[in-house]
């Protein structure tokens, strides 16, 4: 019976992991398109680009591609497996990564506390579930942790694999310093434990592995520059990105994510368990926990690093805590079974909520696809002005026929470009006019889902500018062309009245699409246009609190008699 319960616990954990990663693909409109483009370019030319090829603003600006290895892998397999294959590839590597540390943790902890910690940790891990090169870093990190813990227990030649693995890592993703950090932390513990005999074989081999891994970091296309790049990347980083911010700052700005809540619980449980078993804890447990807690709290994108690096210490400490406090009770099978059932129920609840939040199953978020199709089909010419959010996808669709104004790589542009040009030209129409005179923009391709205040200011300003005509609008992108003779034909066929701005391609069955459309009308101050969209949302979910709140205030502002009904519903169900 206990084996069956253990099987159910493990099955619950990995079902949750699968549901968390096998979901609607949204990364294509982010960075995935650029990764596929770059990987394909490398395969065709045999050259790794070292300048910003895709932008006409700074085509010669030096750029270190720190994840070209992952891009080549994507480009190699994509023609054969497509987008769904890339999604399954991501699922495969995340199963390998988590499976390795879960397996290693099972050597030093009971399956029940390990499953409980895993369920909490997975909700932290789900902060980063898109198809990204970092998935390879998660795999490398788990492999390093697993081998190092194995070596800690008894000598294994696998420890020598860390040197070539580090070389692969430095050519795959920017997280490669994590490998050096892990070896260093284990070596610190080794030196402490063997301080009376530092020349023992175990310590010397680990020292050689660390030195070898560090020295061979230069085996990459950019040599020492790429090896030191993680230390210098933010020296020329002129644009703030959400994933690089710490959770405290994001919470203060109004961001609310489930991962923040579960990270707090996980950290609390980790350190509570370590302190309760402080006499039995190992130095490496503390070194890993403290180091990767700090790393996670520095930036949201680092949350998964905390998960893979501290799962083993967390599960072991909780297991020891349960043995210390509840040993006699847990020896009673009925208590063990009841506790297991509670954990399984918790896991099933998490599976259900995660499936809804992340849209479990294979599908594609069209995002800017239809807008790009329109741009290409109607042969709209550049120079194109686009915003940061959409640049990487746009270049995937139009390069090399056209280039973009900017894409999603702050490090590929001078920091002054964002501070003195990109942001000011959206905040001030006069600055935009100056840049227009410099570049002679013909088309504006703008993702109006951009949440920055300067994007909202720009949208309002450009829609009141008679020089620019709207020819396309969907829940993700607005396209405008300059009113000049060469564009007369496209304007006559597709011009959209700025007074009403009807939106194309709204999927009435997709709440995300409806909300994007509502957000656009909010930004430009056209509340009346948002009313039918809000009503469509409430037809699908009558108790959608954000929709009820906005519709109530909108209808009240125009003294609509139906406002009272929505106000009452909001007061009843949203408090």
Residue, then its C-alpha position, 0 to 999 in steps of 0.5 A: x500500500x505504501x508503494x502505491x501511495x508513493x506512486x500516487x504522490x510522484x505521479x501527482x508531482x509530475x502531472x503538475x509539472x507537465x500541466x505547467x509546461x504543456x500549454x499555449x505557446x505565447x513566446x513566439x511574439x516575444x523572443x522565440x521568433x528571433x531565436x529561430x531567425x538567428x539559429x537559421x542564419x547561423x546554420x546557413x552562413x556558418x557565422x555567429x552574428x557579432x553585430x546588431x544585424x536586424x536593426x537599421x538604427x544601429x546595425x554595426x553595434x557590437x553584440x555578444x550572442x550568449x545563447x547562440x547554442x540554444x538558437x542553433x538547436x531550435x533551428x535544427x529541429x524546428x523544420x522537422x517538429x514545428x512549434x508543437x515539437x519545440x513545446x514538447x522539447x521544452x517539456x522533455x528538458x524540464x522533466x529531465x531537469x526536475x527529474x534529476x534533482x527529484x531523484x537525488x532528493x529521494x536519496x536523503x528524504x521521504x517521498x511525502x515531504x519531498x512531494x509537498x516541497x515539490x508541489x510548492x516549488x513547482x508553482x515558483x518554477x511556473x514563473x518561467x514556462x515559455x519556450x526559452x533558451x534558459x531551459x538548457x540552463x535549468x538542465x545543466x544546473x540540475x545535472x551539476x547539482x546531481x553530480x556534485x551531491x553524488x560526488x559529495x557522498x562518494x567519489x565518482x568519475x562523473x565529476x570530471x564531466x562538469x568541465x566539458x559541461x561548463x564549456x557547453x553551458x557557456x555556449x548555450x545560455x548566459x546562466x553559465x556562471x551558476x555552474x562555477x558557483x555550484x562547484x565553488x560552494x561544494x568546494x567550500x564545504x569540502x575544504x571546511x570538512x577536510x580542513x585538517x587534510x586539505x591535500x586529500x584526493x577528494x578535495x584536490x579533484x574538486x579543485x582541479x574541476x573548478x580550475x578547469x571549468x573556469x579556464x575553459x570558459x574562453x572556449x566560445x566565439x568571443x573568448x574572454x569577453x563572453x566569459x566575463x559577459x554576465x559581469x558586464x551585461x548590465x553596464x549597457x542596458x538602457x531599458x527596464x524589463x520586468x523579468x530583471x526586476x526583483x519581486x519586491x519592486x514589482x509588488x510595489x508597482x502593483x504586479x501580483x503573481x502566484x509565484x511571488x506567494x509560493x516563493x515566500x512560502x517556499x523560503x519560509x518552509x526551507x529556513x524553518x526546516x533548516x533551523x529545526x534540524x540545525x544540528x543535522x543540516x550540512x554546510x552545503x544545505x545552507x550555502x545553497x539555500x542562502x546563495x540561491x535565495x539571494x539570487x531569486x530575490x534579485x530578479x524574477x527570472x531567477x526563480x527557477x534557479x532557486x527551485x533546482x538548487x535548493x530542492x534537495x536541501x529543502x526536502x531533506x530538512x523537511x523530512x528530518x523535521x518531520x522525523x524529529x517532531x512527528x516521528x511516532x505519529x508518522x509511524x502510524x500508517x493511518x496518519x501517513x495515509x491521511x497526510x499523503x491524501x492531503x498532499x495529493x489533494x493539494x497537488x490535484x488542486x494545483x493541477x486544476x488551477x494551473x491548467x486554467x491559468x496557463x491554458x493547458x494543451x497545445x495551441x498558439x497565441x496568434x499575437x501579432x501574426x495576423x498583423x504581420x501577415x497584413x504587413x507582408x501581404x500588402x507590401x508595406x514598406x519601411x522604414x518601420x517604427x515599432x516598439x520594443x515589445x514587438x521588435x523580435x517577432x517582427x524581424x522574424x517575419x520581415x528580415x532581411x527584406x526590412x529591418x526593425x527600429x528596435x527589438x527586445x535586446x537592450x544590450x544590442x543598442x547603446x543605453x543612450x538610445x533608449x534614454x535619449x531617443x526611444x522613450x522621449x520620442x513616444x513621450x513628446x511628439x516633437x521628438x518623434x517628428x525629429x526622429x521621423x525627419x531623420x529616418x523618414x518613417x513610412x510605417x508604424x507597427x506598434x504592439x498596443x499591449x505595451x504597458x509602459x506609460x510612454x506607449x500610452x502617451x504615444x498611442x494618443x498622440x499618433x492617433x491625433x496626428x493627421x499625418x498618420x492613417x490607421x490601416x490595421x487594428x487588432x487586439x494586439x497590434x495597430x498599423x499606421x502608414x504615412x499619408x503620402x502619395x506612395x501610400x494612397x492606394x493602401x489608405x484608400x483600401x484599408x483606412x480605419x476611421x480614428x473616430x470609432x476605430x473598429x477592431x478586426x480579428x477579435x475572437x469573441x471566445x477568447x477572453x485574452x483577446x477581448x481584454x487586450x481590445x478593452x485595454x487598447x480602448x482604455x489607453x486611448x480614452x474611448x470607453x464607449x468602444x469598450x462597452x460591448x467587449x466588456x459585455x461579451x466578457x461578462x456573457x462568458x463569465x458573469x462574475x469577472x470582477x475586473x470587467x464588472x468594475x470597469x463596466x460599472x464605472x464606464x456606464x455610470x459616467x454616461x448615466x446609463x440605466x444599466x450601470x446599477x445592475x453591474x454595480x450591485x453584482x460587483x458589490x455582491x461578488x467582488x468583495 
